[in-house]
Amino acid sequence: MVTDSSVHLKGDYKMKITDKAKRKALTQMRQKQILDVAARVFSKKGFARTQVDEIADQAGLGKGTVYRYFNDKKDLFLSVVDRGIENLKDLVLEAMANEKEPLDKIKKAIETYLRFFEGHSNLIGILIHEQSEFQKRIQKRYFDRYYEHINKMEEVFRQGIAKGQIKKIDVRGAIGILTNMLNGLVYMWQIEGRKYPITEKLPMFLKIYFTGIVKDRQSREAYI
């Protein structure tokens, strides 16, 4: 038998669950709002010259609201870095997972990397240019997440070698060169003023890189 008190308890429980979900959604929305503005301001002015007041004003929030979600300017800055790197990693892994062939996976990873920065150009100054006191910490965060998925990329390269599509090369070294080439291209795009979509360079990039790693001419021509 269901008593009035049990119904009341269930109603209170549902209300608590709903309130908790609403608070979580509000927290996520506010954090995204603040981080979006912070990424733009930090990229333009750098860490040292950026003031939390400016970020709060541009986000349409009070300074106290910003501090409700982030401890201080350093915490906010590194949160911008973490979000950017995490999103990039997830998108690259997802892109590779949607392809079957090793060379298709590598091609898609390269394309996704370039498209990410094309759509998040504010992060370039933070991830590549920022010369603040946190440069070493940024690099550590980047490589911590980089090595989280490097094993999957190495597996892709080894599959390509086993299939006779990729030359017998130092896999870790080849991936390192790929990363450096991508970062160099993004860097040049930034200092040239981002006057063109960076993805326009994708065919040239694939031609240069795949010429170096792909074993036979027919396979190379299929991708470049």
C-alpha positions, -999 to 999 in steps of 0.1 A, spaced: 0 0 0 13 34 -10 9 60 18 7 98 14 41 101 32 58 78 7 44 97 -22 56 129 -6 91 115 -2 92 103 -38 82 138 -49 109 154 -28 135 130 -43 125 139 -78 126 176 -70 161 172 -56 172 153 -88 157 180 -110 173 208 -90 207 191 -91 204 186 -129 195 223 -134 224 234 -113 248 212 -132 235 225 -165 238 261 -153 274 255 -141 283 240 -175 267 268 -194 285 295 -173 319 277 -175 316 275 -213 305 312 -215 335 323 -194 360 300 -212 349 312 -246 355 348 -237 387 340 -218 402 321 -248 396 352 -270 410 377 -245 441 356 -235 449 349 -271 448 386 -280 465 401 -249 484 372 -233 483 361 -197 501 389 -181 481 418 -197 447 402 -193 425 412 -163 397 390 -150 375 421 -149 378 424 -186 368 388 -191 338 392 -168 327 424 -186 329 408 -220 310 377 -207 283 400 -193 289 387 -158 302 400 -125 338 394 -115 325 374 -85 306 350 -108 339 343 -126 356 335 -93 327 312 -84 337 289 -111 375 295 -113 399 301 -84 419 328 -100 433 340 -133 459 312 -135 432 286 -129 411 302 -157 440 304 -181 450 267 -176 413 257 -178 412 273 -213 443 253 -222 429 220 -209 396 224 -227 413 232 -260 437 203 -259 410 179 -246 386 189 -274 414 185 -300 423 151 -288 387 138 -287 380 151 -322 411 135 -337 404 101 -320 367 102 -332 378 111 -367 402 81 -369 376 58 -354 352 65 -382 377 53 -409 387 17 -417 419 19 -436 452 31 -419 460 58 -445 424 71 -443 427 73 -405 460 93 -408 445 116 -435 414 122 -414 435 129 -383 455 156 -402 424 172 -417 407 172 -383 437 188 -367 438 216 -392 400 222 -391 401 224 -354 425 253 -354 407 269 -383 376 270 -361 395 278 -329 421 303 -340 420 320 -305 437 289 -291 468 292 -314 482 321 -294 477 302 -262 490 268 -272 518 279 -295 527 315 -290 521 322 -253 554 330 -236 540 333 -201 554 318 -170 531 288 -177 547 278 -210 563 247 -195 530 237 -179 511 243 -212 536 220 -229 532 194 -202 495 195 -205 498 192 -243 521 162 -242 502 145 -214 471 144 -236 492 139 -268 506 107 -253 471 96 -242 463 88 -278 497 83 -294 495 46 -288 464 45 -310 482 64 -337 511 41 -335 488 11 -339 474 28 -370 509 32 -385 518 -4 -376 486 -17 -393 497 3 -424 531 -13 -423 516 -47 -419 494 -41 -450 523 -29 -470 509 6 -473 535 23 -451 572 20 -453 591 2 -425 599 33 -405 604 45 -369 568 49 -361 572 71 -330 596 93 -350 572 96 -379 544 106 -356 566 132 -340 576 147 -373 539 148 -383 530 167 -351 559 192 -357 549 197 -393 513 204 -383 523 228 -356 546 246 -380 519 250 -405 494 263 -379 521 287 -366 529 301 -401 492 305 -408 488 325 -376 518 349 -382 506 354 -419 474 368 -405 451 338 -412 443 353 -447 431 320 -461 415 288 -447 443 267 -434 426 236 -448 436 249 -483 470 236 -474 458 200 -468 465 186 -503 500 200 -503 506 188 -467 494 153 -476 516 152 -507 547 161 -487 540 138 -457 526 108 -476 554 109 -501 577 103 -472 558 74 -455 536 57 -481 553 27 -496 540 24 -532 533 51 -558 497 39 -565 487 43 -528 503 77 -526 485 89 -557 452 78 -543 456 102 -514 474 131 -530 
